[in-house]
Amino acid sequence: MTAGTGLSRELLKWLQSLDLSYSVKNVKRDFSNGYLIAEIFSRYYQQDVEMHSYDNGQALQRKLDNWAQLFKFFNKKGIKLDRDCINDVVHCKSNEAPVKLLSAIYKLLTGRDVLMPKALTEQLANPEVLPQFARPNASSLLNANIRESEMTTTLEDLEAAQARAKSLIDDHNSTVRQERAMESRYMGNTAYNSSTVQRVLRGPPKPVSQDIESTQVRFQEVKVRTVDRNIAQLRATRDQQMQGAFTGTPQGTPQSFSTGGLAPSDTSAAAPAVVGVDVLQLLSQRIVSDASLGLGGLGRGAQPFDLFLKHLPQLPVEAAAAVFGLQPAELDAVAAACAASPKQAWQLFHLILSLLAVCEHAPVFSAAVGLLCQVGMRLVAMDSQLADGLLRDFGLPRLLLLVKVAPAKQRELLQVIYAFSANTAEAHIGAIKAVQDGLGA
């Protein structure tokens, strides 16, 4: 028997030699509509079986129409096949019915018998050889022998359906009673139930020590810190922190970073090394090196990027936009730094989104958004899950807040979210749901 179809090798080779329109993959389904059966007979009766009259559909009415034509052909040629077996095939009751029908057709058309494996032959002849767990119960027996499609055809009469179900249950109960009688006969053997035999099999009882060591379990005391503010005050504090994120105040900066986003507060030697470049240092160098911006001699000791944000309305638009026009090698370095260190990823979002919150020049806004998109696409190429996680942790809340306050710039801001998402339907659906949840849609 072949494991995939349930057909014997001899039957399968015969079907393959007939060059049917499609291969058999599921015997219970493929032969139910009678199309393949008609195609088999068309190879031997080419003038009597015309395939254009048959429909290869799975609807019940199409199945019945195909088999009605086949029954006319069988009667005309004097071909006798088991009607009950054909009924089981039509209603897809079991895998054995199509195999039995094909074996009969094979013998009829070729004159040879199908040699079934000995184990399968014994199993079909004696279902009781199956193990207990593989035998059907009353529910599975009714489900296997009475299909829903039969209720509109052969068992349309309610009394006939009830009689069929009662007959199946009575046969099942009779079989179960016989099996239990056989089991009780074996279980009633005095030698099997004798206490001597049980004692020999189990051995003498073993004493159990009364001194059971009890392990001491220590419960650590839970310390609960009381909150002296109500829910309204807590929400007000949260709103202040979100507003402070756009003004660069310490309230919008994580505790592990300074207000300028330069270094973590913990400078221990165990901190992991950063791969790539420092985002703030790279942007600061581009600001200082561009003489047309004129920020080199302003504000000694101040961060160049802070000066850039402060004087942005007075700066030349083209020069300000050129700050964010990084070369491909620089973009690769920034993406590598963000992938290796969450600090760099936070720095990138903090600096660019702070600029977008105050920028009024469209070319500068587009250049900054383009920088984020280029880094996002490179992060997706490295690790799409990492890129999505960095966006959700550091960029998405502030991006959605910008979407709310600047509706005219929604299209460009949403491009950033797509740039940090993989180019798959699942990733785009996840990004859309995240935006809807963040906007409260």
Secondary structure, 3 states (H helix, E strand, C coil): CCCCCCCCHHHHHHHHHCCCCCCCCCHHHHCCCCHHHHHHHHHHCCCCCCHHHCCCCCCHHHHHHHHHHHHHHHHHHCCCCCHHHHHHHHCCCCCHHHHHHHHHHHHHHHCCCCCCCHHHHHHHHCHHHCCHHHCCCHHHHHHHHCCHHHHHCCCCCHHHHHHHHHHHHHHHHHHHHHHHHHHHHHHCCHHHHCHHHHHHHHCCCCCCCCCCCCCCCCCCCCCCCCCCCCHHHHHHHHHHHHHHHHHCCHHHCCCCECCCCCCECCCCCCCCCCCCCCHHHHHHHHHHHCHHHCCCCCCCCCCHHHHHHHCHHHCCHHHHHHCCCCCHHHHHHHHHHHHHCHHHHHHHHHHHHHHHHHCCCHHHHHHHHHHHHHHHHHHHHHCHHHHHHHHHHHHHHHHHHHHHHCHHHHHHHHHHHHHCCCCCHHHHHHHHHHHHHHHCC
